[in-house]
Amino acid sequence: MKINSICVYCGSSTGRLPDYTSAARKLGEEIGRRGIRLVYGGAGVGLMGEVARAALAAGGQVVGVMPEALFARKLACADGIELRVVKDMHERKATMVELSDGFIALPGGFGTFEEFFEALTWQQLGIHAKPCGLLNIHGYFDELLKFLDYAVAEMFIHKPHYDMILASNEPKELVAKFLDYTPVIMDKAHWVKEMSRR
């Protein structure tokens, strides 16, 4: 699968540890260095600003997508990026999915989780076949992955759907996994019918 653009979901905060900032910069640099377009939420603060500035510094193209309400608060990272201002959060998410060939989540909060899981759910449902991955810096997503493994054991998530999540604690390795990704199409309706018979 050809990866021309990667969407990065991440926090508008830098978090507690400097490792998060360092990882965001390394990911942005790797994306820009490889000539892959970065699509992100458009802000100049937190990990969002770090990944965008690093991608730009590495010679990459950066597209920020920001709803009108956040743009009005002057949170945009305007220097060097292509900024698209949209009506609301729903249009923002749809635009980011449309512009991207894959989705990576860095550490973040509610918004990061929600955006990543929507992209992953769409992959599960066959709406798209684009890779979804977690940059698991400092074990940030360890407990989340354990919970998802528990959901598999409780038969609410199908193991092949769980296995769709690409994860690494190294930006270069995660981007390499995206570039080597082969789309997987699974029939969720068939699996639901099989589970209902048990």
C-alpha positions as CSV (number, residue, x, y, z in Angstrom):
1,M,0.0,0.0,0.0
2,K,1.3,3.4,-1.0
3,I,1.5,5.8,2.0
4,N,1.6,9.4,0.8
5,S,0.2,11.0,3.9
6,I,0.0,10.1,7.6
7,C,-2.5,11.6,10.1
8,V,-1.1,12.1,13.6
9,Y,-3.5,12.4,16.5
10,C,-1.9,13.7,19.7
11,G,-2.2,16.0,22.7
12,S,-2.5,19.7,22.8
13,S,-0.3,19.3,26.0
14,T,3.3,18.1,26.1
15,G,2.5,15.8,29.0
16,R,4.6,15.1,32.1
17,L,7.7,13.6,30.6
18,P,10.2,15.2,28.1
19,D,10.2,11.8,26.3
20,Y,6.8,12.6,24.8
21,T,8.1,15.8,23.2
22,S,11.2,14.1,22.0
23,A,9.1,11.3,20.4
24,A,6.8,13.8,18.7
25,R,9.7,15.6,17.2
26,K,11.3,12.3,16.0
27,L,8.0,11.2,14.4
28,G,7.6,14.5,12.6
29,E,11.1,14.4,11.4
30,E,10.8,10.8,10.1
31,I,7.5,11.6,8.3
32,G,9.0,14.8,6.7
33,R,12.3,13.1,5.9
34,R,10.5,10.4,4.0
35,G,8.5,12.9,1.9
36,I,5.3,11.8,3.5
37,R,2.7,14.6,4.1
38,L,1.7,15.1,7.7
39,V,-2.0,15.7,8.5
40,Y,-2.8,16.8,12.0
41,G,-5.1,19.0,14.1
42,G,-3.6,22.3,13.1
43,A,-2.6,23.6,16.6
44,G,0.8,25.1,17.4
45,V,0.7,24.0,21.1
46,G,1.6,20.7,22.9
47,L,2.7,17.6,21.0
48,M,0.7,18.8,18.0
49,G,2.9,21.8,17.5
50,E,6.1,19.7,18.1
51,V,5.3,17.1,15.5
52,A,4.3,19.7,12.9
53,R,7.3,21.9,13.3
54,A,9.6,18.9,13.2
55,A,8.0,17.7,9.9
56,L,8.4,21.2,8.4
57,A,12.0,21.4,9.5
58,A,12.7,18.1,7.8
59,G,11.4,19.4,4.5
60,G,7.9,17.9,4.7
61,Q,4.5,19.1,3.8
62,V,2.1,19.7,6.7
63,V,-1.7,20.1,6.5
64,G,-3.5,21.3,9.6
65,V,-7.3,20.8,10.0
66,M,-9.0,23.0,12.6
67,P,-12.6,23.7,13.4
68,E,-13.7,27.4,13.4
69,A,-14.2,27.5,17.2
70,L,-10.5,26.6,17.8
71,F,-9.2,28.8,15.0
72,A,-11.0,31.7,16.7
73,R,-9.0,31.1,19.8
74,K,-5.8,31.7,17.8
75,L,-4.4,28.2,18.5
76,A,-3.3,27.6,14.9
77,C,0.3,26.8,14.0
78,A,0.3,29.1,11.0
79,D,4.0,29.2,10.1
80,G,4.6,27.1,6.9
81,I,1.6,24.8,7.2
82,E,-1.4,24.5,4.9
83,L,-4.3,25.3,7.3
84,R,-7.8,24.2,6.5
85,V,-10.5,25.7,8.7
86,V,-13.7,23.6,8.8
87,K,-17.1,24.0,10.4
88,D,-16.9,21.7,13.4
89,M,-15.2,18.6,14.9
90,H,-17.2,16.2,12.8
91,E,-16.0,17.8,9.6
92,R,-12.5,18.0,11.0
93,K,-12.3,14.3,11.6
94,A,-13.9,13.4,8.3
95,T,-11.4,15.7,6.4
96,M,-8.4,14.2,8.2
97,V,-9.5,10.7,7.3
98,E,-10.1,11.7,3.7
99,L,-6.6,13.4,3.4
100,S,-4.7,10.5,5.0
101,D,-3.4,7.0,4.1
102,G,-2.8,6.0,7.7
103,F,-3.3,7.1,11.3
104,I,-0.9,7.3,14.2
105,A,-1.7,8.2,17.8
106,L,0.8,9.8,20.1
107,P,0.1,10.2,23.8
108,G,-2.9,12.4,24.3
109,G,-6.2,12.8,26.1
110,F,-9.9,12.2,25.3
111,G,-9.7,13.7,21.8
112,T,-6.7,11.6,20.8
113,F,-8.4,8.4,22.0
114,E,-11.7,9.3,20.3
115,E,-10.1,10.2,17.0
116,F,-7.9,7.1,16.9
117,F,-10.7,4.7,17.8
118,E,-13.0,6.1,15.2
119,A,-10.4,5.6,12.5
120,L,-9.8,2.1,13.9
121,T,-13.5,1.3,14.0
122,W,-13.8,2.4,10.3
123,Q,-11.0,0.1,9.4
124,Q,-12.7,-2.8,11.3
125,L,-16.0,-2.1,9.4
126,G,-14.2,-2.0,6.1
127,I,-15.0,1.7,5.5
128,H,-11.3,2.1,4.8
129,A,-8.3,-0.2,4.7
130,K,-5.7,2.2,6.1
131,P,-3.3,1.3,8.8
132,C,-3.8,2.5,12.4
133,G,-0.9,2.6,14.9
134,L,0.1,3.6,18.4
135,L,3.5,5.3,19.2
136,N,3.8,3.8,22.6
137,I,6.3,6.1,24.2
138,H,7.2,5.4,27.8
139,G,4.6,2.6,27.8
140,Y,1.8,5.2,27.6
141,F,-0.6,2.8,25.9
142,D,0.4,-0.3,27.8
143,E,-2.7,-0.3,30.0
144,L,-4.9,0.5,27.0
145,L,-3.5,-2.5,25.1
146,K,-4.0,-4.7,28.1
147,F,-7.6,-3.6,28.4
148,L,-8.2,-4.3,24.7
149,D,-6.7,-7.7,25.2
150,Y,-9.2,-8.3,28.0
151,A,-12.0,-7.2,25.6
152,V,-10.8,-9.9,23.2
153,A,-10.9,-12.5,26.0
154,E,-14.4,-11.4,26.9
155,M,-15.4,-11.8,23.2
156,F,-16.3,-8.2,22.5
157,I,-13.3,-7.6,20.1
158,H,-12.3,-10.2,17.5
159,K,-8.6,-11.1,17.9
160,P,-7.8,-10.3,14.2
161,H,-9.4,-6.9,14.7
162,Y,-7.2,-6.3,17.7
163,D,-4.2,-7.4,15.6
164,M,-4.9,-4.6,13.2
165,I,-3.3,-2.1,15.6
166,L,0.3,-1.5,14.7
167,A,2.4,-0.4,17.7
168,S,6.0,0.5,18.5
169,N,7.9,2.7,20.9
170,E,10.2,3.8,18.1
171,P,9.0,6.4,15.5
172,K,11.2,5.0,12.7
173,E,10.0,1.4,13.3
174,L,6.3,2.5,13.4
175,V,6.6,4.4,10.1
176,A,8.4,1.5,8.5
177,K,5.5,-0.8,9.6
178,F,3.1,1.6,7.8
179,L,5.2,1.5,4.7
180,D,5.2,-2.3,4.7
181,Y,1.5,-2.5,5.5
182,T,-0.7,-4.9,3.5
183,P,-4.4,-4.0,3.9
184,V,-6.6,-6.5,5.7
185,I,-10.2,-6.8,4.9
186,M,-12.4,-8.8,7.4
187,D,-16.1,-9.4,7.5
188,K,-17.3,-8.1,10.8
189,A,-20.9,-9.1,10.2
190,H,-19.8,-12.7,9.7
191,W,-17.8,-12.6,13.0
192,V,-20.8,-11.1,14.9
193,K,-23.0,-13.9,13.7
194,E,-20.5,-16.5,14.8
195,M,-20.2,-15.0,18.2
196,S,-24.0,-14.8,18.7
197,R,-24.2,-18.6,18.2
198,R,-21.9,-19.3,21.2
